[in-house]
Structure formats: C-alpha cells, structure tokens
C-alpha cells in the first residue's frame, strides 16, 4: 500500500505533489480549505450491527471530496488527480450536487479539477460541462 501524506490522508504521493504545486502557484489562503469532505448517502446497515461496524460502513461508503474551498462568495469542490480521465470527470460532475444535498449551503457550489494530465477528449468534455480545470506541472 502506498504511504499517505499526513496533511492529505487519502491522496496518493503524485496527487500530493500536484496539490502542493497548485497551492504554491495560487493565491488561495490555506485556512479556507477542508480535506476529505464526506458527501452523499452511506450504504444501509442492519439495525443489529454494532455501532463500530455502522461507523466503519459510513466511513467506507460515503463519497469523499478531495478538497473544499470556502470562499466569501462561493464554495469550490476540488477533485485532485495527476491523470484526469472519465473517473475524474464523473466525480467532478457529481460532487457539487452531492455537496449541496448533504450540507444545503447558502452559497453557490462550483467544481474545479486540478490535474497534471488530461486524457484524450477530457478538455473538450470539461469545457462542454463548464468545469474549470488547472493543468499543473508539479516539481519532482
């Protein structure tokens, strides 16, 4: 299993380097960012399950947003992946709505994809769906 970074518990090392590079290149205040934000509906559990198993099921079956930026006029849901393909597209299209359903915020919720590589057709599809993305070349 790959080692995890303590600041970003579920990001893989290439994604950690990518995110750190993005933060270094942007003017985002790091204090407005929350990581591993759970959204959506967890899988059903049986009534007789012990509390610890229900908690484990909740933890494992809810969707997890990589980062959420809380800005004065909007909330930005961020998908961080070094190679963006159809999985990233599905996540970044779904997470804003799941965030809205889970937390019912008063501010608009918008998507952002941070990546270092787009697979073929991804730029066109992201543009078609009005999903902003940043191509970042992290240092090694």
Secondary structure, DSSP 8 states (H G I E B T S, - for coil): -----SSSTT--HHHHHHHHHHHHHS---GGGEEEEEEES------TTS-HHHHHHHHHHHSEEEEEEEE-SSEEEEEEEESSB-HHHHHHHHHHHHHHHHHH--SSEEEEEEEES-B-TTHHHHHHHTT-EEEE-----
